[in-house]
Amino acid sequence: MAPRARLSILVIGFDANFCYLMQRYGRISAHKLTLAKHDEDILTQVRQNRPGVIFLEVAHPGGYAWNLINEIKINQDTCDIPVVICSWQDEELHGEHNSADFYLRLPILYEHFKSALEHIGG
């Protein structure tokens, strides 16, 4: 069996523990993982780097993260990039309504991370 290609993953996180875990999971899975902070120009970073998948932590209901996913999904250059919503809240239906490709409830175990990647074809 041929080895899987390295996937470029962009993690947009607010919580240091979430970001740390995602970095660990990226290393374990041998994928290329980049962290972005919510105060950076993330949409420009997404357009320039074209990640294979985005893991987006939703820290607060109805806030910045939902606006960001909407911007990603309506932009012609980024709409095809899968977005995995990661939240403490039970927001799976909200994520589906906002065009999320997969939903993970925090805390995320490595098996959940792998499952999300398999679901989106990574």
N, C-alpha and C positions, 0 to 999 in steps of 0.2 A: 504494500500500500504506500502511495506517495505521501510525503509529509504535507501537512496543511500549510498554506501560505500565511505569513504574518499579517495580521489585520491591524490597521491603524485605528486606534480607539481614542476618542476625545472624551474626557471626563470633565463635566462642569459641576463643581461641588461647592457647598457652602460650609460644610462641617469637616474639620480636620480629620476626624476618625474615619468618615466616609472616604475621603480622598486617600488616606493611608491604606485602607483596605483595598480600594480599587487599584492602587499602585502595586500592592502585593499580588493581587489577582492577575494583573497584567504581566508581571515578572514570571509568575508560576506558569502562565499559559503561553509565554514567549511571544505575546503580541506587543506591538509598539503602542505605548500608552502615553498620552499627553494630558496634563492637567490645565484647566482654565479656571480662572476665578471669575466670579460674577461681575466684578467691576471692570473687567477687560472688555475690549470690543470683540465679543465672541462671534458675532455674525460675520465679521470680516475674517476672523481666524478660520471659521468653518468654510467660507468660500475659498480662501487661499489654500488651506491644507487638505480639503476634501476627505475627511476621515471616513473610514468604512462604517463606523457606527458611533453614535453619541450616547453616553450615559449621563442623564441629566437628573441631578438631585433636586427634588421639589421640597424646599424647606418650609414654605408657608402656602396654604391654600389660596388660590386666586392671585398669586403674586408674580414676581419677575419671571420665574421659570415658565409659567404658562404663556406669558407674552413672548418669551424667547422661542418656545416650540412653535408658536403660531408664525413668527417671523421666519423660522427655518423652513417650515412646511409651505408657506406661500411664496417663497423666493424660488424663482425658476432654477437658479444655480445650485440650490441645496435641498429642494423638496424630496429628492429621491434618497437622501441619507437617512437610514433608520435611526430612530430615537427611542431609547429605553428610559422610561420614567422610573425613578427610584424615590419612594416616599414612605414616611412613617404613617401617613394617612391612607385610608382605604379609598384611593382615587382612581381605581382602574377604569370605571365608566367615564370619569372626567378625562382621563388620558386618551381613551378611545375617541371621545368626542373631539379632542384636540389633535387628532391624527398621530398619537403615539403608536409606535410599532410593537412595543412590548412594555409590560409593567412589572416592576419588582417591588415588593414590600420590604422595607428596611426592618431589621438588619439583613444584609445580603450575605449569604454564605457563598463559598466558591462554587458549589454545585448550581446555585441560582445564576451566578455570573455565566457559567458555561452553558446553562440551559438557554439563557437569553441569546447568547451568541449563536447557538445551534438553531434557535427559532428564526433568527434573521438571516441565517445562511453563512455565518462567519466561521 
